[in-house]
């Protein structure tokens, strides 16, 4: 029969990790995985920023060894209450003091418990007290969490349904990463190495295509190609923020409005905040069409592509497509420009570039007679359109999972 149990009754371990001797200064480029709170995201584990320690350090931390199927829960900081199951590919591993290990007993489905903890996130955020200057979930609070525990077969069925959705989302993410890498390779082959197909279908530069020196770029470029300034050939738009004191600009808004942090999403298919038509009319922000390339210009400079019509704040510049100069060409161009633009940032507290720097940036274009951009768009376009379509598919899958999660956990929806 279904019943409620405390988490400590169905686990063999609940406990936070520790920091190795030497702290972060002793991290290595390889070795034993060392998990930190930045690696623990809701529903998934992120490899970004995964640290490593050596065998000696790992031995010191044997008491916080991570095992297969362990649940990881962030217990302090801004990412508190994020939870995931550790992926086998990063084992062996240890965790730091900001992450708790939750290890289920063998007669409990760990993935069911993981999803139950995801469902409890609002409650976890509510109960976390203050530890020093940081919010914290205590071991005692975690142990006392009440878990609705149906029969093991029901646990497995529920976990299977939710896992299938997460697996599809992850598969789409992997496919998109591969598609983006392929599109970037194509761009670099054509417009960095200059081995686009010549009139005989052979790679231009490798086959002896004529190259000429260009003073602006300080390099050789194909004969007949032109160097232009972005601001001279394309429309660029600096965003703005509608007054937050005017409710009419924000209440019941349906138009996406992006902050610079959201440009890290690729492609961009949604925003946290929405504004109204009145907000656009009475502020500096512009409504930019799908296909515009967005560039965050504060701190971490990043490009992305709009999969929707959207506005942005003053820390974002939009570059609109024109004729054959599509996002398929502009996005990888900006990716290659990021190192140069990062060096041009100014401002100690909030390093940034301005719109003038973007407008004055040089961009290399084939001459119109060759139709190289048309041919490139025909090959690169399907990559990017597939990426955008899969991002929208993941949005729908995520909405379905998030709707099903509480329904399955409280028994409103049954799994046969």
N, C-alpha and C positions, 0 to 999 in steps of 0.2 A: 504493500500500500504506500501511497505518496505520503510524505511527512516532511517536516522541517527539522533540520539539524544545524548545529553550529559548525562552522568551517573546521574548527580544530578536531571535531569528531571524525572527519573524513579525510584528514591529511596526516602525513607522517612528518612533515616539516613545514614550518612557517618562520621565516627569519630573513633579515636584511644581510647584505654583504659587507665588505670592508675594503679599505684602500691599501694597496701594497706599499711596502717600504719604499720611500722615495717619491710617493705620490705620482702625479701625472708626468713628472720629469723623467720617470723611469719607463715610460711606455716605449714599445718597440714597433717596428714595421711588420713584424710577423711573430708567431709564437702561439701562446695560449690566449684564446679570446677573452677579453675583459669587457663585460657588459656594463654600460652606464645608462642613466635614465634617458638620454637622447636616443638610444637605440630602441627603447620600448614605446611603440605607438599603439593606438587602439586598433585591434584586429590584426596587427602585423608587426614584425620585427624589422627594423631598419638597419642595414649594413653601413649607412653613412656615419662616419666618425667612429666606427668600431675600433677600439684600442686593443693592444696585445701586450702581454707580459711574458717573462721568461719562465723556465721550469722552476727556478729557485723561488721566484715570487709566487708562482702558482702553488708551490708546496706550502708556503706560509699561509695561503688562503684556502687550504683543503676543506676547511669547515664551511666554505661558501661555494662549493663545487656545484655547478649546474648539471642536471641530468636530463635525459630524454623525457619529453612530455612535461617538464616543469613549467609552471605558470609564473610569469614575471609580472610584478605589480610595482609601479612607481609609487613611492611613499612620501616623497618630499618635493618641494619646488613647484614651478609653473606647470609641469607635466604630471602633477599628482593624479593618481587613479587611472592612468593609462595602463592597459593590460594586454598581454599577448602570450602565446605559447612559444617557448624557445624552439628555433629551427634546428634540426639535427646537423645541418651543414656547418654550424659554427662551433660545435662541440669538439674537444673539451673546452670548458669555459668557467669563468668565475664572475661574480657580480660585485659592484661597489655598494656603498652604504645607502645609496638613494633608491635601491631596487630590492624588493623582497622576493624570495623564492617561495612558491607555494607548491608543495609536492603532494599529490593525491595518493590515497591508498589504492591498492590494486583492484579493489571491488567497486571503484568509482570511476566514471568516465571523465578524464581530465579536461577534455574539450567541452563537455557539458558544463563543468564548473567554470571554465574560462568564460564561456558565453554568459553564464549566470552573473559572473563578476562584471562583465561588460554592461549587463542590464542594471546592475546595482550602482553604476557610476554616479548618477545624481545623488544617491544616498551617501556614497563614499565622500563626495565633495562636500556634502553637508556636515558630516561628522568629523572631518579632519580638524584637529585642534591646531594650536599654534605652538610650534617647537622653536624657541628662539625667535628669529625673524621670518621663519619659513613655515608654511602649512605642513602638517605631517600626519600620516596615518600610523598609529601605534600598533605594535604587535598584538596587544590585548584587544584593540578594536577590530583588527582583522580576524583574530581567532573567534570572536563572538558573532561574526557575521552569520546571519541565518540563511541557510540555503534550502530551497525547496527541492527535495530529492525523490524523484519517482523511481520506479524499478530501473535496473541497469539497462534493460532493453529499450525502454522509453528514453533514457538519457542518450543512448547511442543513436537512436533515430532522430532526435532533436538536433544533436550535434552534427549528424550527417547532413541534414537539410541545410543548416547554416554554413557548414564547412564547404558544401558544394558551391554555394554562392560566393564565398570568399575565395575559393580556388579559381573560379571563373574570373573574378576580379583580378586576381594575381596573374593569371594567364594573360589576360588582356594587357596588363601592365608590362609583362615581359615582352609580349609581341610589339607593343608600342616602343619600348626601348630599342628593340632590334630594328624596327622600321626607321626610327629617328637616326640610328647609327648608319643605316644604309643610305638614307637621304643625305646625311652629312658627308659620307664618303663620296657620293656622286657629285655633290657641290664642290668639294675640294679637288676632285679629279678634273672637273671641267674648268673651275674658276680660280684655283690656286696653283695647281700643277699645269694647267692649260692644255690638258690632253682631251679636250672636247673633240667630237668627230669632225674632221676636216671634210672638204667637198667630196673626197673619195671614201669617207667613212673610217679613216684611219686617225689615231690619236695625233692631234695637231703638233704639239711641241716635240714629242718623241719622233715623229716622222719628218722633222726638219722644217716645220712651219716657221715663218719669219717672225722674229722677236725684235722689239725696239725698246730702247731705254726710255723710261718715264721719270722725269725729274720729281714730280709730286710724290710718287710712291717709292722712289729710289730703288726701282727694280725694272727688269725687262717685262714687257707685256706684249701680247700678240699685236701684230701690225693692224692698224685700223681701229683698234679698240680705243675707247675714250674714258678719261677720268673726269668725273663730275662731282660737285658738292651736293650732298643729300638735300639740303635746303633749297637748292636751285631747281631741282627736278621733281621733288616729291613734297607733298603737304605733310608737315609735322605739327603735332598739337600737344602743348603742355596742359596737363590736367589742372583741376582746381577743386576746392572744397566748398560746397554750399553751406551757408550759415547754419550751424547746429542749433541756433536759437529760434529758427523759424520752423515750426512743426510741419507746415505745409510742404516743405522741401523733403521731408523724410517719412512722414506717416503715410502708410499704404503705398509707398513707392514700389514700382515694378521694374525700374531701369537699373541694371547692374552698375555699381560704382566701386571701383577697385582701389585698394591701397597698394603701396609698393611691395609689401610682403606677398601679396597674392600673385605677383608677376612670377614668382617661383613656380607656380603651377603651369604645367605645359600639357596640352593647350589650356587656355582659359575658357571655362564653360559655365562659370557661375561666380557669384561674389557674396560675401557675407552681408554687405549692406546694399540697400536699394534706395533710389531717389525718384523724385517725381519730375514731370515735364517742367513744372514751375522752377524746380531747382536748377535745371539746365539753362533756362531762360534768364535766371537771375544770378548766375555765377560764372566763373571762368572755365568750368568744365565743358567739354564737347562730347557729343554722342558719336563714337567711332564705330564704323561698320565691321562686321565679321570679316576676318582676313587681315585686319590691321595688325602690324607688329608692334608690340608694346615693349618699352624699355624702362626698367626701374633705374632711377638716376641718383638714388641716395644709398649710401653704404655699399651693400652688395648689388652690383650692377648685373641685371639679368634681362635677357630678352624672352618673349613668349609670343604666341599667336592667339588672337581672339577667335574663339569658335562661336561667339555670340556678339551682338551689338552691345557696347558698354561704354561707360564713362570712367574717368580715373581721377585721382587726386594730383596735387602739384608735384609729387615725387615720381611721376610717371610721364613719359613722352610716348605718344602714339605716332607711328609712321604709316601713312595710308598707301595702299597699292595704287599703281597707275599703269595702264596698258599692260605690257608684258612683264613689268617689274612687280612680280607677285610676292606674297609672303613666303613662298617656297624658296625664293632667291634671297629676300631680305633677312629672313630669320637666321640662316646659317652664316650670312655675311656678318650680322651683328654678333653672333657667337664668336667669330674669329676676331672681331674688333674689341671684345671685352678686355683683354689684357692691356691694350693701349689706352682704352678709356679709363680703366682703373688707375693708371698712372697719372691721369689728368685730373683726378679728384682734388678738391680743395675743401678746407674747413676741418678744424681739429676735432670738434665734438661730433659732427655729422658729415663725414666726407661725402662729397657729391660732385656731379658735373651739372652743367646747365644746358639749356636748349641750344644756345649758340654753338657749343662744342659739337653737338650732334649735327646741327645744320651745316657746319663747316667741315664735317668729316668727308673724306674722299671715298667715292665708290666707283669701281671699275665696271664698265658696261661694254658688251660687244656692240659692233656697229649694226644698225638696223637691217642692212642688206643680207646678213648671214642667217637671220632668223634663229640664231643660237638660243636665245631666251625662250622662244616658242618651243623649240625641241626639248630644251631642258625642262620647262614646265610640264610638258607632256609626260616626261619620265618621273619627275620628282613629285608632281601634283598628287598622283594616286597614293604615294607614301603618306603625305600629310593629311589627305582627306580620310584615309583609313585610320590614322592616329586620332583625328577628331571624332570620327564615328565611334571608335572603341571607347573613347573618353565619355561620350554621352551614354553608351551602353553601360559602362561602369557606374555612372551616376544613377541610372535606373536600377541596376542590381543592388547598389548600396541602399537606395531608398526602400527596396523590397526587403532586404535583410534587416534594416533598422525598424521596419514596420512589423516584421515577423518576430523579431527577437522578444519583445515583451509579451506578445500574444502566445508564443510557445512556452515561455517561462511561467506565465500565470495560468496556463491551461485553457485559454480562450480558443486556441487552435490546436487540434490534435493531429498527430502524425500516425498514419496507419501503416 
